[in-house]
Amino acid sequence: MKKVNEVQQETSGNAAGTDAQAVKKKKKRGKRKKKVVAAVTNGAAQEQPKKKKKRKRGKKRARTNSVGESVDGMQTAGGQAGTDTQVNSPEAKGKKLKKSNDNENTSEPLETVGKEKLKVNDQDTPVEGKGKKKLKVNDEGVPVEGKGKKKGKKVNNEAMPMEAKGKKRELEEVNDEGELVDVKKTEKVKDGKTAVKKKKISADKQVDVSAADNETKEVENKSNEKVVFEKKLKKKKKTKKLNQNQVGTNSTAEDGAQEPKGAEEDEPPVKKAKDLTAEPESSEPQRPEGDVGTPAKKKKKKKKKSTSGAVSLNPAYSDLTNKNEIKKHWTEDGAPLKKDNGLEIIKKPFTCGYLPGFLENADILKSIEEELKDIPPLKKNNDLYKFTQTPDLKSSDKPHILRLRDFLYGDFRKWLTEVTGIPLNETVDMGSSTYEHTDVLLCHDDELEGRRIAYILYLVPSWEASDGGTLDLFDTDKNGQPKNIVRSLVPQWNTFAFFEVSPISFHQVAEVLSKDKTRLSINGWFHGPPIDRPPKYEEPPKPLLYPKHVEEDVLYSWINPAYLEESTQKTIRKKFGTDSEIELESFLTEEKYEALSTALKNQGLKWKKTGPANKNSYQVLTNKQPEVLKECLSVLQSEAMFLILSQLTGLSLHKLAPPDSDPDSDEEDEEKEPNPRLKVRVGRWSHGSYTLIRDSDAEELESALDATLFVSVSDKWREDLGGYNSYISKDEDAELLSVLPRSNCFALVYRDAETLKFTKHINAGVLDLEEEDRHYFDINCKYYE
């Protein structure tokens, strides 16, 4: 493709044989606009054979008339191509083209802007052809802008016509030898919409300075319209950018080079002409040089989501020196590490890390807190815990939760692997827990296949130890069972606690005591290769007791006579056979019950908490039992009691028990000799008391009649306070029955090997009761057939 300078030099060197070059123009959206440029010579323009250029999509080539002038592809006003058009005055209307009035063929370039065609008169001044808009000239023949909705040609500081908006033009000027050459200049203005072409005037032409001044004033009058137009342009959508064509006088080349500052010195300057005639800068990017035609469409760029809320580790922990120090105290035996900023590596009872100010950008935790509110919570309530939990956050689509998850199981997992020396894999095991007043997670070790590091990231308000919810760490006894709480870590905002899961990593989340604070956390586990673990310790079973003889009058003094009547026993037996449970109210005689209650509440008795904490926590007597208690226990162990219970339940607890045969059954049960026995214990239950399910307990693997006598239970005791006995299905983990403690009530429940029992944790709600109402006693017996 020829450059502008090459084409212009060929034109000036061969005035008699120039070839009108076809001008290529880019295709704009909407109406197609064509540009026609006639070659300028110092002599007559001679017609040459037209060179046909290969059409490109969206490009038009110009035609020339008989005198070598480039004309529009449409017919001229005369009706035939190649003939001279009718000459009209500059004010003539219509669609006829303007032509020079002299008999010479010398003329300035003939231009069109859109559908308008620009010619020059005999004074070498461009005039406007017929159309929707006219180009006016002043007294000196300098073109000025006409009135109308659209602006006409503007002039630069050399009083030459300028290119309209949306076009990029190349400049022509006369060199020292009087030859017409190109001066490439692209002038960009404020809003990026227009390229301006300036045309130089040859040295033999005269320009009146006063005319330029008049022109400047005329342009200044239109400056306000220009400002309005520029504002409209700024409102247009700028997301889709198009390339601009830079069209020379008779060349198809594009050039983005700007004309050097300081135009011809012999040309009279026009005051502020540059500022007044400058067109808005196009916001559209230039097309590559030499690529003329319809610009390629650009895909709309999707707006990127804000990257605010990035998750990163506090530099205090990622710093190599500090990281190595943490690693040293974690992996080696020795003294614990404690820093002024609260950082701790705890060595006893087991290795645990505590990192305050965990995330560099803690504000993301506020966003996570808001996102967690949109996730439907799950109420969790069983023997081990009571709190609210979210579903697994592994599949959460919340943006801030996703960022935290990717950080924890990405960069931080690598950091943790380096510090602990444990090869952690990419398994995501992450959730969120909310603890409110009376919520708790009791003692456990977190041991499940694959879990290697447990962690908690706190999202709590200002927190004190008195608010509860601390992370309690247990030491262990010689059997590896949890013994005492030796360290409690108080939750703090943006603090990260973590420890290795091991056979001795017993811990708990203490009950939340605050009534107006919520303990929110992100928690989970990092997984890795399993390790060998020692077999779990099992306590030796409690000794079995066998029926013994008790005097008949003693028995009758303790048992309510109503339950000794045959009719009553038959009614109870029928109901028990259907439900496998019954509660016998006022089971003891009133006199004996009051004596027993008074004895158990005696301040002289010493009670000690049982354990281990991963099994149970309640109080048992450590000193000599009161006589009334001894007598009560002897009645419950007596052979007569085994017989009474057999008559009430139909179970074979005595050789004289009524036959337990189903009349509708064709099968006869094999007769087996009864082997009656029992286990008994006395307990005191108060705030913090509970029992947990232990699947491996030997006493849970055999069917038994579970009989519990409740003593000194306040009438104000409610189920939400805990302390009730819950029976659940072993496989389905569904509650089958709950027995709320009530004074002088003897609760009978037949439990097979597939039914498990626990006593629900007694929570801080009891602290709202009177002192004497905050606890109760029970005597639990397990009768075996």
C-alpha positions in Angstrom: 0.0 0.0 0.0 1.4 3.3 -1.0 2.2 5.9 1.6 0.9 9.5 1.2 4.3 11.0 0.5 5.0 8.6 -2.3 1.7 9.2 -4.1 2.0 13.0 -3.8 5.5 13.1 -5.2 4.4 11.0 -8.2 1.6 13.5 -8.8 3.8 16.6 -8.7 6.4 15.0 -10.9 4.0 14.1 -13.7 1.4 16.8 -14.0 0.2 15.7 -17.3 -0.3 12.0 -16.5 -1.5 11.6 -12.9 -3.8 8.8 -12.1 -6.7 9.5 -9.7 -6.2 7.1 -6.9 -9.1 5.3 -5.3 -9.5 6.2 -1.6 -10.4 3.5 0.8 -12.5 4.4 3.8 -13.5 2.4 6.8 -17.1 1.3 7.2 -19.0 2.9 10.0 -22.2 1.7 11.6 -25.4 3.0 10.0 -25.2 4.9 6.7 -22.2 4.3 4.4 -20.2 7.5 3.8 -17.9 8.0 0.8 -14.9 10.3 0.4 -13.9 11.5 -3.0 -10.6 13.3 -3.5 -9.4 14.8 -6.8 -5.7 14.9 -7.6 -4.2 18.3 -7.7 -1.7 19.3 -10.4 0.0 22.4 -11.5 -1.3 21.8 -15.1 -4.1 20.1 -16.8 -5.2 16.8 -15.4 -5.1 14.1 -17.9 -7.2 11.0 -17.9 -5.3 7.8 -17.3 -6.6 4.3 -17.3 -8.1 3.6 -13.9 -6.3 1.2 -11.7 -8.7 -1.2 -10.1 -7.8 -2.2 -6.6 -9.1 -5.3 -5.0 -12.2 -4.6 -3.0 -12.2 -5.2 0.7 -15.3 -5.7 2.7 -16.8 -2.5 3.7 -14.6 -0.3 1.4 -15.6 1.8 -1.6 -13.3 3.0 -4.4 -13.7 6.4 -6.0 -14.4 7.2 -9.6 -12.9 9.9 -11.7 -14.3 12.2 -14.4 -12.9 13.0 -17.8 -10.6 15.7 -16.4 -9.1 13.4 -13.9 -11.2 14.7 -11.0 -12.4 12.1 -8.5 -16.2 12.2 -8.3 -18.8 10.4 -6.2 -20.0 7.0 -7.3 -23.5 8.5 -8.0 -24.3 10.4 -11.2 -23.5 14.1 -11.4 -26.1 16.8 -11.7 -25.6 16.8 -15.4 -26.9 13.3 -15.5 -23.8 11.6 -17.1 -20.6 10.6 -15.7 -17.5 12.2 -17.1 -19.2 15.5 -18.2 -18.7 18.9 -16.7 -21.3 19.8 -14.1 -23.3 22.9 -14.1 -21.7 25.9 -12.4 -23.6 27.5 -9.6 -23.1 30.2 -7.1 -21.8 29.2 -3.6 -25.3 29.7 -2.3 -27.0 27.4 -4.8 -29.1 24.6 -3.4 -29.6 21.1 -4.6 -27.3 18.1 -5.1 -25.1 19.5 -7.8 -21.3 19.6 -7.3 -19.4 22.8 -7.2 -16.8 23.5 -9.8 -14.1 26.1 -10.4 -15.3 29.2 -12.4 -12.1 29.7 -14.3 -11.2 27.9 -17.5 -8.1 26.3 -15.9 -8.1 22.9 -14.4 -6.0 23.9 -11.5 -8.0 23.4 -8.3 -7.7 22.5 -4.7 -8.8 19.0 -3.5 -12.4 18.3 -3.9 -13.7 16.7 -0.7 -16.9 15.2 0.6 -17.9 14.9 4.2 -20.5 12.1 4.5 -22.8 12.9 1.5 -21.6 16.4 1.0 -19.0 17.3 -1.6 -16.5 20.1 -1.3 -15.0 21.9 -4.3 -12.9 25.0 -4.8 -13.6 28.1 -6.7 -11.4 30.3 -8.9 -9.8 31.9 -5.8 -8.7 28.4 -4.7 -11.2 28.5 -1.8 -13.3 25.5 -1.0 -17.0 26.0 -1.6 -20.0 23.9 -0.6 -22.1 22.0 -2.9 -25.8 21.6 -2.8 -27.1 19.5 0.0 -28.4 19.7 3.5 -25.6 21.9 4.5 -23.7 24.7 3.0 -20.2 25.9 3.4 -20.0 29.7 3.6 -17.0 31.9 2.8 -16.1 35.3 4.0 -15.1 38.3 1.9 -11.6 37.0 1.6 -12.7 33.7 0.3 -11.9 31.9 3.5 -14.4 29.1 4.4 -16.4 29.6 7.6 -18.9 27.4 9.4 -22.5 27.8 8.4 -25.6 27.6 10.6 -27.6 24.4 11.0 -27.9 21.4 13.2 -24.6 20.1 12.1 -21.3 22.0 12.0 -19.7 22.7 8.7 -16.0 22.7 7.9 -13.8 24.4 10.5 -10.6 26.1 9.7 -7.2 25.8 11.3 -4.7 28.5 12.1 -3.6 28.5 8.4 -7.2 29.4 7.4 -7.6 26.0 5.7 -10.7 23.7 5.9 -10.6 21.0 8.5 -11.8 17.4 8.5 -15.2 16.8 10.2 -15.6 14.8 13.3 -14.9 11.0 13.2 -12.2 11.3 10.5 -8.4 11.3 10.5 -6.8 13.1 7.6 -3.3 13.6 6.5 -1.9 17.1 5.7 -0.5 18.5 2.5 2.0 21.3 2.2 4.3 22.7 -0.4 8.0 22.1 0.0 10.8 24.5 -0.9 10.6 23.4 -4.5 6.9 24.1 -4.8 6.0 20.5 -4.8 2.9 19.3 -3.0 3.9 16.8 -0.2 2.2 15.2 2.7 2.6 16.4 6.2 1.2 13.8 8.6 -0.5 15.1 11.5 -3.1 13.7 13.7 -4.4 16.1 16.3 -6.3 14.6 19.2 -8.5 16.8 21.2 -10.3 16.5 24.6 -13.0 13.8 24.2 -11.1 11.6 21.8 -13.8 11.6 19.0 -12.2 13.5 16.1 -8.9 13.7 14.1 -8.2 17.0 12.4 -6.6 17.4 9.0 -4.7 20.7 8.4 -3.8 21.7 4.8 -0.9 24.0 4.0 -1.2 26.7 1.4 1.5 27.0 -1.3 3.8 30.0 -1.0 2.4 31.8 -4.0 -1.1 32.2 -2.4 -1.9 35.2 -0.3 -3.8 35.1 3.0 -5.2 38.2 4.5 -4.6 38.4 8.3 -7.7 40.3 8.8 -9.7 37.6 7.1 -8.2 35.1 9.5 -9.3 37.3 12.4 -12.8 37.4 11.0 -12.7 33.7 10.6 -11.5 33.3 14.2 -14.4 35.4 15.5 -16.8 33.4 13.5 -15.4 30.2 14.9 -15.5 31.6 18.4 -19.3 32.2 17.9 -19.7 28.5 17.4 -17.5 27.5 20.3 -20.5 27.2 22.6 -22.2 24.8 20.2 -19.1 22.8 20.2 -19.1 22.5 24.0 -22.7 21.3 24.0 -21.8 18.8 21.3 -18.8 17.6 23.2 -20.9 17.0 26.3 -23.3 14.9 24.3 -20.4 12.8 23.0 -19.1 12.2 26.6 -22.4 10.7 27.5 -22.1 8.0 24.8 -21.2 4.5 25.9 -17.4 4.1 25.6 -17.1 0.3 26.3 -17.0 -0.7 22.6 -14.0 1.0 20.9 -13.5 1.3 17.2 -10.4 2.1 15.1 -10.3 5.3 13.1 -9.2 5.6 9.5 -6.7 8.2 8.6 -7.3 9.2 5.0 -4.8 11.2 3.0 -5.6 13.5 0.0 -5.0 10.7 -2.6 -3.5 7.9 -0.6 -5.0 4.8 1.2 -2.3 4.7 3.9 -3.0 5.4 7.5 -0.5 7.3 9.7 -0.9 8.2 13.3 2.2 10.4 13.4 1.6 14.0 14.6 2.8 17.0 12.7 5.8 18.7 14.4 5.0 21.8 16.4 5.6 25.1 14.8 4.0 25.2 11.3 5.3 27.3 8.5 6.9 30.5 9.8 5.8 32.5 6.8 2.1 31.7 7.5 0.3 34.3 9.6 -0.8 32.9 12.9 -4.4 33.2 14.0 -4.9 34.0 17.7 -6.1 30.9 19.6 -7.0 29.2 16.4 -5.7 25.8 17.7 -7.9 25.9 20.7 -11.0 27.1 18.8 -10.8 24.6 16.0 -9.6 21.5 17.8 -12.1 18.7 17.7 -12.7 16.2 20.6 -10.2 13.4 20.9 -11.6 10.0 20.1 -12.1 7.6 22.9 -11.8 4.8 20.3 -8.5 3.1 19.8 -6.6 3.6 16.5 -6.6 0.7 14.1 -3.2 -0.8 13.2 -1.3 1.1 10.5 -2.2 0.1 7.0 -5.4 -1.7 7.9 -8.2 0.1 6.1 -11.8 -1.0 6.2 -14.5 -2.1 8.6 -13.0 -2.4 12.1 -13.2 -5.8 13.8 -15.7 -6.0 16.6 -14.3 -6.2 20.0 -15.8 -8.4 22.6 -17.3 -6.6 25.6 -15.1 -7.1 28.6 -16.8 -8.4 31.6 -16.5 -6.3 34.6 -14.2 -7.9 37.1 -15.5 -8.3 40.6 -13.9 -6.3 43.2 -10.8 -8.0 44.6 -11.3 -6.2 47.9 -11.4 -8.6 50.8 -8.3 -10.6 49.9 -7.3 -13.1 52.5 -3.7 -13.3 53.7 -1.8 -14.4 56.7 -0.5 -11.8 59.2 3.1 -10.9 58.1 4.1 -11.5 61.8 3.5 -15.2 61.2 4.6 -15.5 57.6 7.9 -13.8 58.4 10.6 -16.5 58.0 12.2 -15.8 61.3 9.0 -16.0 63.3 7.8 -19.0 61.3 11.0 -20.9 62.1 10.6 -20.0 65.8 7.1 -21.3 65.8 8.2 -24.5 64.1 11.0 -25.0 66.6 8.7 -24.9 69.6 6.0 -26.9 67.9 8.2 -29.8 66.8 10.7 -30.0 69.6 10.4 -30.7 73.3 11.0 -27.9 75.6 9.5 -24.7 77.0 6.4 -23.3 75.5 6.5 -20.1 73.4 4.7 -16.9 74.4 5.0 -13.6 72.7 4.0 -10.1 73.7 1.4 -10.0 70.9 -0.4 -13.0 72.5 1.1 -15.6 70.2 1.5 -18.9 72.1 2.7 -22.4 71.4 1.3 -24.4 74.3 3.1 -27.7 75.1 1.0 -29.1 78.0 -1.3 -30.9 78.2 -0.7 -31.3 74.4 0.8 -29.1 71.7 -1.6 -26.3 70.7 -1.1 -23.0 68.8 -2.9 -19.7 69.5 -2.4 -17.0 66.9 -4.0 -13.6 67.7 -4.5 -11.2 64.7 -4.5 -14.2 62.4 -5.5 -12.5 59.1 -3.9 -9.4 57.8 -7.2 -8.1 56.5 -9.5 -8.8 59.4 -12.4 -6.9 57.8 -13.2 -9.9 55.7 -14.4 -11.6 58.8 -17.3 -9.1 59.0 -18.3 -10.0 55.5 -18.1 -13.7 56.3 -20.2 -13.1 59.4 -22.9 -11.5 57.2 -22.8 -14.3 54.7 -23.2 -16.9 57.4 -26.5 -15.3 58.4 -27.8 -16.2 54.9 -27.1 -19.9 55.4 -29.9 -21.9 57.0 -28.6 -23.1 60.4 -28.9 -26.6 61.7 -29.7 -27.2 65.4 -27.5 -29.8 66.8 -28.5 -31.5 70.1 -27.4 -34.8 71.5 -25.5 -36.3 74.4 -22.2 -34.5 73.4 -23.3 -31.0 72.4 -25.9 -28.4 71.9 -25.3 -25.6 69.4 -26.1 -24.4 65.9 -24.1 -25.4 63.0 -24.0 -24.6 59.3 -23.9 -27.3 56.6 -20.4 -28.2 55.3 -18.9 -25.0 53.8 -16.9 -26.9 51.3 -19.6 -26.3 48.7 -20.6 -22.8 49.8 -20.8 -20.2 47.0 -20.5 -17.2 49.2 -17.6 -15.1 47.9 -15.9 -14.2 51.1 -16.3 -17.7 52.6 -14.8 -19.0 49.3 -11.8 -16.7 49.7 -11.2 -17.8 53.3 -11.7 -21.5 52.4 -9.2 -21.2 49.5 -6.7 -19.4 51.7 -7.0 -21.9 54.6 -6.7 -25.0 52.4 -4.2 -23.4 50.1 -1.4 -21.1 51.2 -2.1 -21.6 55.0 -2.2 -25.3 54.7 1.3 -25.2 53.2 2.4 -22.9 56.0 0.9 -25.3 58.6 2.7 -28.3 56.9 6.0 -26.5 57.2 5.4 -25.6 60.8 4.0 -28.9 62.1 5.9 -31.3 59.9 2.6 -33.1 59.1 2.0 -33.7 55.4 -1.5 -32.3 55.1 -3.6 -32.9 51.9 -6.2 -30.8 50.2 -9.2 -32.3 51.8 -11.6 -29.6 52.8 -13.4 -30.1 56.1 -14.8 -26.8 57.1 -17.9 -25.5 58.9 -19.2 -22.8 61.2 -20.6 -23.1 64.7 -22.7 -20.7 66.7 -22.9 -21.0 70.5 -25.4 -19.0 72.5 -26.5 -19.1 76.1 -26.2 -22.6 77.6 -24.7 -24.1 74.3 -21.8 -26.5 74.9 -19.5 -29.1 73.4 -18.4 -31.6 75.9 -15.2 -33.5 76.3 -13.9 -35.4 73.2 -10.7 -36.0 71.3 -11.8 -35.3 67.7 -10.4 -38.6 66.6 -11.8 -39.7 63.2 -10.0 -41.3 60.3 -7.9 -38.8 58.4 -8.1 -35.8 60.8 -4.7 -34.5 61.7 -5.1 -30.8 62.7 -8.2 -29.3 64.3 -8.7 -25.5 64.1 -11.0 -22.7 65.2 -11.1 -19.2 63.8 -13.0 -16.9 66.2 -15.5 -14.3 65.0 -16.6 -13.1 68.4 -17.3 -9.7 70.0 -15.3 -8.6 73.0 -15.0 -11.7 75.1 -14.1 -12.5 78.7 -13.5 -15.8 80.5 -16.6 -15.2 82.5 -18.7 -15.3 79.3 -17.9 -19.0 79.0 -17.2 -20.6 75.6 -13.5 -21.1 76.3 -11.5 -23.9 74.7 -10.7 -26.1 77.6 -7.7 -28.5 77.4 -7.6 -31.7 79.5 -4.7 -33.5 80.9 -4.8 -37.3 81.0 -4.3 -40.0 83.7 -2.1 -43.0 83.5 -4.7 -44.7 81.3 -4.8 -41.9 78.8 -8.2 -40.8 80.0 -9.1 -37.1 80.4 -8.7 -35.9 84.0 -8.7 -32.2 84.7 -8.9 -29.0 82.8 -5.4 -27.5 82.9 -5.7 -24.7 80.3 -8.6 -22.6 79.0 -8.2 -20.4 75.9 -10.5 -17.3 75.7 -12.0 -16.6 72.2 -10.9 -13.4 70.6 -11.8 -11.8 67.3 -9.5 -12.9 64.4 -7.7 -15.4 66.6 -6.8 -18.8 65.3 -6.4 -21.8 67.6 -5.1 -25.2 66.3 -3.8 -28.5 67.6 -2.8 -31.9 66.5 -5.5 -34.6 66.7 -4.2 -37.4 68.9 -5.3 -40.0 71.4 -4.7 -37.5 74.2 -6.1 -34.3 72.5 -9.1 -34.1 74.9 -10.8 -30.8 74.8 -14.2 -29.1 75.1 -16.0 -25.9 74.4 -17.2 -24.7 77.8 -20.8 -23.7 78.1 -21.6 -20.2 77.0 -22.7 -18.3 80.1 -23.3 -14.9 78.5 -27.0 -14.2 77.7 -26.3 -11.5 75.2 -23.2 -12.6 73.3 -22.8 -15.1 70.5 -19.7 -17.3 70.1 -19.3 -17.6 66.3 -16.4 -19.5 64.7 -15.2 -21.1 61.6 -13.9 -24.5 62.4 -12.8 -27.7 60.9 -9.9 -30.1 60.3 -6.9 -30.5 58.0 -6.5 -34.1 56.8 -3.4 -36.1 56.3 -2.2 -39.7 56.4 -3.6 -41.7 59.4 -1.3 -42.7 62.2 -1.3 -45.7 64.4 -3.3 -45.2 67.6 -3.3 -47.3 70.7 -6.4 -49.3 71.6 -8.9 -47.3 73.6 -9.0 -47.9 77.3 -12.0 -49.5 78.7 -12.9 -49.2 82.4 -13.5 -52.5 84.2 -17.2 -53.2 84.6 -18.9 -52.4 87.8 -19.6 -55.4 90.1 -22.9 -57.2 89.8 -25.2 -57.5 92.8 -27.6 -60.4 93.4 -30.9 -60.5 95.2 -30.8 -60.8 98.9 -33.3 -61.3 101.6 -35.1 -58.4 103.3 -37.7 -58.6 106.0 -41.3 -58.4 104.7 -42.3 -55.5 107.1 -39.3 -53.5 105.9 -40.4 -54.0 102.3 -43.9 -52.9 103.0 -42.7 -49.8 104.9 -40.9 -48.5 101.8 -43.2 -49.5 98.9 -46.5 -47.8 98.2 -49.1 -50.4 98.9 -51.0 -49.5 95.7 -48.3 -51.1 93.6 -48.5 -54.3 95.6 -52.1 -54.9 94.6 -52.6 -57.6 92.0 -55.1 -55.6 89.9 -52.8 -52.6 89.8 -49.9 -54.8 88.8 -51.9 -56.4 86.0 -52.9 -53.0 84.6 -49.3 -51.7 84.7 -48.0 -55.0 83.2 -50.3 -54.6 80.3 -49.2 -51.1 79.6 -45.6 -51.9 80.0 -45.9 -54.8 77.6 -47.1 -52.3 75.0 -44.8 -49.3 75.6 -41.8 -51.0 77.3 -41.7 -48.1 79.7 -43.8 -46.6 82.5 -43.3 -44.0 85.3 -44.6 -45.0 88.7 -45.4 -41.8 90.7 -45.2 -41.7 94.5 -43.5 -45.1 94.4 -42.1 -44.9 98.0 -44.2 -44.3 101.0 -44.3 -40.6 101.9 -42.6 -41.2 105.3 -39.6 -43.1 103.8 -39.3 -40.7 100.9 -39.0 -37.7 103.1 -36.5 -39.4 105.3 -34.4 -40.4 102.3 -34.6 -36.9 100.8 -33.5 -35.3 104.0 -30.6 -37.6 104.4 -29.3 -37.0 100.8 -29.5 -33.2 101.3 -27.5 -33.4 104.5 -24.6 -31.0 104.3 -22.3 -33.5 106.1 -22.3 -35.7 103.0 -19.3 -35.5 100.8 -19.8 -35.7 97.0 -17.1 -36.1 94.4 -17.2 -35.6 90.7 -17.0 -38.7 88.7 -15.3 -39.2 85.4 -13.6 -39.5 83.0 -15.0 -36.4 81.3 -15.4 -38.2 78.0 -17.9 -40.6 79.7 -19.7 -38.8 82.5 -19.6 -36.0 85.0 -21.8 -36.1 88.1 -21.2 -36.5 91.8 -21.1 -39.7 93.9 -20.7 -40.2 97.7 -17.2 -40.6 99.0 -18.0 -41.1 102.7 -20.2 -43.4 104.8 -23.7 -43.7 103.5 -26.6 -42.6 105.8 -28.6 -45.5 107.3 -31.8 -44.6 105.6 -30.0 -44.7 102.3 -28.5 -48.1 103.1 -31.9 -49.4 104.0 -33.4 -48.1 100.7 -30.7 -49.7 98.7 -31.2 -53.1 100.5 -35.0 -53.0 99.6 -34.2 -52.3 95.9 -31.7 -55.2 95.9 -34.1 -57.6 97.7 -35.5 -60.8 96.2 -39.0 -59.4 96.9 -38.2 -56.3 94.8 -37.2 -58.6 91.9 -40.5 -60.4 92.2 -42.5 -57.1 92.4 -40.8 -55.8 89.2 -41.5 -59.1 87.4 -45.2 -58.7 88.2 -45.2 -55.1 87.1 -43.3 -55.6 83.8 -43.7 -59.3 82.9 -39.9 -59.7 82.8 -38.3 -62.9 84.1 -36.5 -61.3 87.1 -37.7 -64.0 89.5 -38.4 -67.7 89.3 -42.0 -67.0 90.5 -42.5 -64.3 87.8 -45.8 -64.7 85.8 -45.4 -66.5 82.5 -44.5 -64.1 79.6 -46.1 -65.9 76.7 -47.8 -64.4 73.7 -51.2 -66.1 73.3 -51.3 -65.2 69.6 -47.9 -66.8 68.9 -47.6 -70.5 67.8 -44.0 -70.6 68.9 -43.2 -71.5 72.4 -40.2 -69.8 74.0 -37.6 -72.1 75.4 -37.7 -72.1 79.1 -34.6 -70.7 80.6 -33.5 -70.4 84.2 -33.7 -66.8 85.5 -30.3 -65.3 86.5 -31.4 -62.1 88.3 -28.8 -59.5 89.1 -28.3 -55.8 89.2 -26.0 -52.8 89.2 -26.8 -49.8 91.3 -25.4 -46.3 91.9 -26.4 -43.1 93.7 -25.8 -39.7 92.2 -26.1 -36.0 92.7 -27.0 -34.0 89.7 -26.4 -30.2 89.3 -25.1 -27.6 86.9 -22.6 -29.3 84.5 -23.6 -32.9 85.2 -24.1 -35.3 82.3 -23.4 -38.8 80.9 -22.3 -39.6 77.4 -23.0 -42.6 75.2 -20.2 -45.2 75.0 -21.0 -47.8 72.4 -18.3 -50.1 73.8 -19.5 -50.1 77.4 -20.1 -53.7 78.4 -23.2 -52.9 80.4 -24.8 -51.3 77.4 -24.5 -54.5 75.3 -27.0 -56.5 77.3 -30.7 -56.0 77.6 -31.8 -54.7 81.0 -34.6 -53.0 82.9 -33.5 -49.5 83.6 -35.1 -48.3 86.9 -34.4 -44.8 88.2 -35.7 -43.3 91.4 -35.6 -39.5 91.5 -35.3 -37.7 94.8 -35.7 -34.0 95.8 -36.4 -32.7 92.3 -37.8 -29.1 92.3 -41.2 -28.5 90.9 -39.6 -25.8 88.8 -37.4 -28.1 87.0 -37.9 -27.9 83.2 -36.8 -30.1 80.3 -34.8 -27.2 78.8 -32.6 -27.2 81.9 -31.3 -30.7 81.0 -30.9 -33.5 83.4 -33.4 -35.8 81.7 -32.7 -39.4 80.7 -32.7 -39.8 76.9 -33.1 -43.1 75.1 -32.0 -43.3 71.5 -31.8 -45.8 68.7 -28.2 -47.0 68.3 -28.3 -47.0 64.5 -30.6 -44.2 63.7 -29.5 -41.8 66.4 -33.2 -40.9 66.9 -34.6 -40.2 70.3 -37.1 -42.8 71.4 -38.0 -41.6 74.8 -37.0 -39.0 77.3 -37.7 -39.2 81.1 -37.8 -35.9 83.0 -36.8 -36.2 86.6 -39.7 -35.9 89.1 -39.7 -36.4 92.8 -40.5 -39.8 94.1 -41.0 -41.2 90.6 -39.8 -44.6 89.8 -39.2 -44.7 86.0 -39.0 -48.2 84.4 -37.6 -48.5 80.8 -36.8 -51.8 79.2 -33.7 -51.3 77.1 -32.3 -53.8 74.6 -28.8 -53.8 73.2 -29.8 -51.5 70.3 -31.1 -48.8 72.6 -28.6 -46.4 74.3 -29.1 -44.1 77.2 -27.6 -40.8 78.3 -28.4 -38.0 80.8 -28.5 -34.6 79.2 -26.1 -32.0 80.3 -27.6 -29.7 83.0 -27.0 -26.2 81.7 -26.6 -22.8 83.3 -30.4 -22.2 83.3 -30.6 -23.8 86.7 -28.6 -20.9 88.1 -31.8 -18.8 87.8 -33.5 -21.1 90.3 -33.2 -20.9 94.1 -30.1 -22.6 95.6 -32.0 -25.6 96.9 -33.7 -26.1 93.6 -30.5 -26.3 91.5 -29.8 -30.0 92.0 -31.5 -33.4 92.6 -30.5 -36.9 93.4 -31.2 -40.3 91.9 -30.8 -44.0 92.5 -30.3 -45.9 89.3 -30.6 -49.7 89.1 -30.1 -52.0 86.2 -32.0 -55.2 86.5 -30.9 -58.2 84.4 -33.0 -61.3 83.8 
